[in-house]
Amino acid sequence: MKRYDLVIVGAGPSGLSAAIEAAGYGMKTVVYDENSRPGGQLFKQIHKFFGSKEHHAKIRGFRIGEELLQEASAAGVEVQLESTVTGIYEDKEVTVQRKGHIEHVKGDTIIVATGASENMVPFGGWDLPGVIGAGAAQTMMNLHGVKPGEKVLMLGSGNVGLVVSFQLMQAGCEVVALVDAAPAIGGYGVHAAKLARCGVPFYMSHTITKAEGTDHVTGVVISQVNEKFQKIPGTEKHFDADTICVAVGLSPMSQLLKMSGCTMSDDPKRGGQVPETDEYGETSVSGVYAAGDVSGIEEASSAMIEGRISGTRAAYEMGFVSEEDEIKELTKLKNDLLSLRRGMFAPGNKGKKIEKTEEGINVSQNLLTKGYLSEAEIFRYPGICRKKGLHPVIECSQNIPCNPCQDACKFSCINVGKDITSLPVVNPLAKCSGCGMCVASCSGQAIFLVDEDYDETGASVTLPYEFFPLPRVGDQGYARNRAGEIVCKAEVISVKSSPAYDRTNLLTIRVPKDMAMKARFYADRAETKAETAGGAV
Amino acid sequence: MNEVNDRSRDIGPFIPGPDDDMIICRCEEITRGEIRRAVHDGMFTITEIRRYLRCGMGLCQGQTCAKLVKSIVAGESGAAPGTLEPATSRAPMRPVEMQILADEM
């Protein structure tokens, strides 16, 4: 039987991070993953991540995956793919299904980093082809280059639902509606705003009544729900759609931990069955750790730190690192994790209704129900200022741990401050060079450059643009407001792409002066999707 | 005796519902109505439901339906969902062909 100092199950963000730490301390480490490529969900994440510089902020998920793989291979980690761990037995014996047989392996320590699986919600026709998990849609689009459908209805307004909806549009699908039974949007407001300004309608307090179709989805009927989540008769709306994406949360895949004898608990806030662990992720079974989503659903950035914590702790327990070094490293990692677990979307705030930001500003209700900041609300936030000449307008209204915009500006125009969750403040006295780095660095695509004095009659608005085909200078089109409505004609006056922008293009449009604080997206045609969607049944 | 196992408790009669023919366990094609009826037949725990109906014992091993089955059983028997223990986790965690399972090394 092969022996390892450390056996890790799952080569996702937390498993790889744990492996890098442990192997770095000299542990003989193997990582098993049932998939044919490593990285877990990271390689599906084509959007820029939130966070600080240390947390890979503004780097796209798949690039973080590539970095982790390089680090792992440099550290001498053995990654075994298409290798399914089928059981964990007494004395840390592990069985792996690999190359057509079952191998027995023994680890002195085991880190289970198996991640999570998608939840489903049953409705009439939910077993029709065309009803898929949002993660499945992401796999099809971003790993295999397959468009999941033409017209998609998304159920679920958490970050997964919001991010995947945007990616579906990038892949050329039409997102006919975003539906959630909850009264308020669950994910980041900036993610919702990206969809709203493209014209995606939000139906909060709504749920799917049925999927239509005989052998595949041809349409969807949704209904409004009351506070008890019961459908209200007579509120049905129909949408033509060939795909229904379900993004209603994740469940930890914790069966291996249960089998290995760990004490488990049912914790709805962490996504379901999770092991009871100490602060290092060690379970009730000495030497068996849990890291990442399997021990509670969170973001990939937290999963990576959890992995590093468990990897370091395992190395210490096995005598590969001195107590002094261990304490130093773990203190740093724990602080990193704490900084990510702060702000409005912190795990501790799950299910809480937050009325005010840390700065004491009222939270936009419009953002929570319709997906965009209303024009009346926008001037409350410290990232919004009006002044002569070119300047950034930062439509960031929720406290999330993210601050790349601050470093993006070399002229100290943008300040988040020591507290990473603070709202960015625009300094009206600083000069804006128009370099656009802040626009491209904002993972939430919430920064615009506005010049209300572009010429006699017009203003210019520079916005982040991640769709193909790219508009060209001179194109005559239309501007959409934050709600996605066509508000005026717009001329494309500049299209900038640069390696420094990392595939975010900067599109500058010229609009009438009074539209400078309204125009937030560009459309080449005047149709608004909102007008055609949501017919009566 | 915990609440879940108290079989003397009156859970009322089985009342047919409009979505009883909706499939819940897709692998084994078990409907909501079958699960609800099984509770009235006296299956109060997830383990019993699994053995009685085979839901959650197909290709995906309950990855998709486990939470759904749990909420239906809880709703029907009146137990709090948190008190219903999930099914036992056993090897193999993923479906394995017999010839592979037999080929240990």
Chai-1 contact restraints between the chains, C-beta under 6 A:
chainA,res_idxA,chainB,res_idxB,connection_type,confidence,min_distance_angstrom,max_distance_angstrom,comment,restraint_id
A,T84,B,R94,contact,1.0,0.0,6.0,A-B,restraint_1
A,T86,B,A91,contact,1.0,0.0,6.0,A-B,restraint_2
A,T86,B,P92,contact,1.0,0.0,6.0,A-B,restraint_3
A,T86,B,M93,contact,1.0,0.0,6.0,A-B,restraint_4
A,G87,B,A91,contact,1.0,0.0,6.0,A-B,restraint_5
A,Q97,B,V96,contact,1.0,0.0,6.0,A-B,restraint_6
A,G100,B,I100,contact,1.0,0.0,6.0,A-B,restraint_7
A,H101,B,I100,contact,1.0,0.0,6.0,A-B,restraint_8
A,H101,B,D103,contact,1.0,0.0,6.0,A-B,restraint_9
A,H101,B,M105,contact,1.0,0.0,6.0,A-B,restraint_10
A,I102,B,E104,contact,1.0,0.0,6.0,A-B,restraint_11
A,E103,B,M105,contact,1.0,0.0,6.0,A-B,restraint_12
A,S117,B,Q63,contact,1.0,0.0,6.0,A-B,restraint_13
A,M120,B,T64,contact,1.0,0.0,6.0,A-B,restraint_14
A,P122,B,M22,contact,1.0,0.0,6.0,A-B,restraint_15
A,P122,B,L68,contact,1.0,0.0,6.0,A-B,restraint_16
A,D127,B,I23,contact,1.0,0.0,6.0,A-B,restraint_17
A,D127,B,R26,contact,1.0,0.0,6.0,A-B,restraint_18
A,Q255,B,S89,contact,1.0,0.0,6.0,A-B,restraint_19
A,Q255,B,M93,contact,1.0,0.0,6.0,A-B,restraint_20
A,K258,B,S89,contact,1.0,0.0,6.0,A-B,restraint_21
A,M259,B,S89,contact,1.0,0.0,6.0,A-B,restraint_22
A,D266,B,G82,contact,1.0,0.0,6.0,A-B,restraint_23
A,Q273,B,P86,contact,1.0,0.0,6.0,A-B,restraint_24
